[in-house]
Amino acid sequence: MRFLGLVLVIAGFLFFGSCTNEPEQDEFQIGFVQAMTTDNWRKEMNRAMEVEASMHPGYKLQIKDAQNDVSRQIKQIEEFISNEVDVLIVSPIQSVPITPVIEKAMNAGIPTIVIDRKIEGSNYTAYVGANNVEIGKNAANYIVSNSKPNQKLELIEITGLQTSSPAFERSQGFNEVIAHQENVDIVASIAGDWEKTSVGDNLKSILDSVGSIDYIFAHNDRMAMGAWEVARSKNLEDSIQIIGVDGLFGPSGGIQLVKEDVLAATVLYPTGGAEAIKLAVKLLEGDQIDKNNILGTVIIDKVNVEIMQNQFNKMNQQQNDIEQQQSIIKEQVATYNSQSNLLKIMVGLIVLLLLLGFWAVYLVFKLRKRKRRLELNNEKIITQRNQIEKFAEQLKVSNEVKINFFTALSHEFKTPLTLITSAIESISQNPYKQLKDFAYETNLISKNSGRLLRLINELLDFRKLESGSFRLKPLKTNLYEFISNIYEDFETEAVRKSIDLHLETDNKDIMIYMDRDMMDKVFFNMLSNAFKFTPKNGQISIKIEETAEDKVEVRFKDSGIGIPKEDFQKIFDPFRQAGNNTKPSSGLGLYITRQFVELHKGNISVSSHQGAEFKIELLKGKRHLSEYEFSEDTSEIRKEESEKALKSTFIPEELSQSLNGNAETILIIEDNEDLSYLLKKRLLGDYRVELSDGTDAIEKAFEIIPDVIICDINLPEKSGFEICQELKRDLRTSHIPTLILTALSDEESRIKALKAGADSYITKPFNFEILKESLRAALFNREKLRYYYTNKIDQVKDNKFEDSEQTFLKDLNQIVEKNLKHANFNVEDLAQQMGISRVQLYRKVKAIMGISISDYINSQRLSKAKSLLQETNLNISEIAYEVGYASPGYFSTSFKNKYGTTPKKFRN
């Protein structure tokens, strides 16, 4: 018994020793000072932080709420500094007062992450938050995009607390966009404090004085709610559209307010809580992080509010599941640690204490069961996380597709607008001419107005299809005659582009029931796409045949670029186009075509071999359209639509160039033939103009070595960026000024063009006088460089150069100087050593210095001779032979012609 007691004492000692001697893991302390007072916002941010922190064992998060009190927030930050937390996260109430205490934390060696609102200066470790300038722009763009053309709008802006950075930045972004809209006025601005109580009295007073307005933009959803209550009190809630910011999820959040028609839209403003914790963890793990971490935003309105609410519901449910699973994991880990310690003791005493041995076996069995349950829970969590990541990726792809759609659509609108405004400008500058003298310009206005109308109708058709409001009006129609009318519209275009266009059928009397307006758009779109992607001298065919007793097949085949097989289905989706399509388009044409065909119970398919072939199958008879009203009218009532951009009976005359040999040459690289022709017509009076559609741009630039290049960005084979970069890198063309003329007006494209070497960037639609002044400036700047190089030939070899022209001259000087003493050294030898042709060398030297290459070599010989006369005792004949002159007499004559004195007198 004593032995057993001793064993039990030892076992107890080992048990308590194993339980108490387990070293505790050090925890990293993360302190967060909250600024917001709104329950929804505070709960959303705090919860996101707590969930993210719980996923990182060893990290402890402590949250303090300043309750919108600046002095209290400063005190809380100082408490965290004195407690020496590992990372400090601060959401500043006001920028200026909080800046010194954050600098104090940084000076104390505590990494500080600023979230949601910025401070003065940049003395912090990282910033997490949305781009408030972009939020203001998004709100303004939403108002502009939802307004009708030329509609006069009146707005009221309700700003946040004036001392906070979000209020300043949101107002800045909003006013930047509105300032460019001539038909939009901000009639008043109310300074709020983020709470809806700060809105009432001022807004009532403004509405009493100005009456009803169109839009109110409030810097957050709470003030937007206050604005709505004021509008409701004056029975104006239905006439005023209110836009807020935050887009919080919950009963009183912005998403619910949009759904209840209280707000027209809200801009999603993510809390950034989870992102801040992730940055803190990376900092403590020694990883590098970005200084500025900008979160994405999106407009939430009636179109996507249901989707966003469903997404938030799903994410909220998944977040709850994660929290529950993590709680279970913690319990299981604690149980596992406890049982593991007990198992160690049982293994040590199993020989002496069989009872404890059996108990240990039981515990192992139980532990395995719980471990398996834990593994299953972990697998479930991983699956849910993968689903969230997949959903986020899908959302990202969807956003990119829509962004590409609006970018392409803006290009589609800007090109015809450029042609219209340029034609109007040309007419307005010559008011005394007869209108018939402007046949080309008026044709441009008509044709491109029709093109704009077609784009607008395409958008309207898409909207009707999405809402399901289209209804067929079937008429009995001769299919061949109907398609023939559309075919005739494209004959002029086929002649202009030398395209072999033909229509064939095995039966010209095929009668089907169809909605003529819809099918007119279908067949027109098919032919328009065929012409768009078929090069000059190509082929387009239309074939109509009966494939069965009740079926008719219409095939459109072209010899264009074709369509990749993997894109056969994608091209019929909205906002999508084939991967090899570099031409801008709305991405709606084929989608609308398929919808119209399917409304007729037909089918459309595509194949691609040496071009693309679209096959449309339609049913004969009435049974498949029995739910619609029919008409037996067989007369061809077909409206001539101004929207058809390709329809034109005007063929521009060939422009002749009758300038003198000293006129500068301009190479215009533009795939839009109308714009190319218009630019050439306007510039021919002052310049020699050459054209390229982009397919031969590089080769043509090398061939003619123009004085200036005007280049578009969206071109068939290479983009304008690539063409500009390639020409600037090539020795033969690096000196040529390049003007980018494009519909892309975003900063990213502008920066990319400048990095590629462009000298100027002009966006469509443009003022022709600005283009002409830009050309004059480019040529004037090149003339100044020419003067510099011509008068600094002697010094070029001694300087350190950076740009390609100076490097070219340096290499040129070195080769010439190396071969000066060789009397037979000529232009051909120099061109061969430079690696370019004689003609290209001549044109480049002439463009840079304004002299011929022979004169340049002779100038270098005489410059060398001048130095030898000053610095050596060689006689005149020796110096003449030293610099490559075969005759001392000819040397003396050349020297006198350049310096005004003979070599002998110059030496004396």
Secondary structure, 3 states (H helix, E strand, C coil): CHHHHHHHHHHHHHHHHHHHCCCCCCCEEEEEEECCCCHHHHHHHHHHHHHHHHCCCCEEEEEEECCCCHHHHHHHHHHHHHCCCCEEEECCCCHHHHHHHHHHHHHCCCCEEEECCCCCCCCCCEEEEECHHHHHHHHHHHHHHCCCCCCCEEEEEEECCCCCHHHHHHHHHHHHHHCCCCCEEEEEEEECCCCHHHCHHHHHHHHHHHCCCCEEEECCHHHHHHHHHHHHHCCCCCCCEEEEEECCCCCCCHHHHHHCCCCCEEEECCCCHHHHHHHHHHHHCCCCCCCEEEECCCEEECCCHHHHHHHHHHHHHHHHHHHHHHHHHHHHHHHHHHHHHHHHHHHHHCCCCHHHHHHHHHHHHHHHHHHHHHHHHHHHHHHHHHHHHHHHHHHHHHHHHHHHHHHHHHHHHHHHHHHHHHHHHHHHCCCCCCHHHHHHHHHHHHHHHHHHHHHHHHHHHHHHHHHCCCCCCCEEEEHHHHHHHHHHHCHHHHHHCCCEEEEEECCCCCEEEECHHHHHHHHHHHHHHHHHHCCCCCEEEEEEEEEECCEEEEEEEECCCCCCHHHCCHHHCCCCCCCCCCCCCCCCHHHHHHHHHHHCCCEEEEEECCCEEEEEEEECCCHHHCCCCCECCCCCCCCCCCCCCCCCCCCCCCCCCCCCCCCCEEEEECCCHHHHHHHHHHHCCCCEEEEECCCCHHHHHHHHCCCEEEECCCCCCCCHHHHHHHHHHCCCCCCCCEEEEECCCCHHHHHHHHHCCCCEEEECCCCHHHHHHHHHHHHHHHHHHHHHHHHCCCCHHHCCCCCHHHHHHHHHHHHHHHCCCCCCCCHHHHHHHHCCCHHHHHHHHHHHHCCCHHHHHHHHHHHHHHHHHHHCCCCHHHHHHHCCCCCHHHHHHHHHHHHCCCHHHHHC
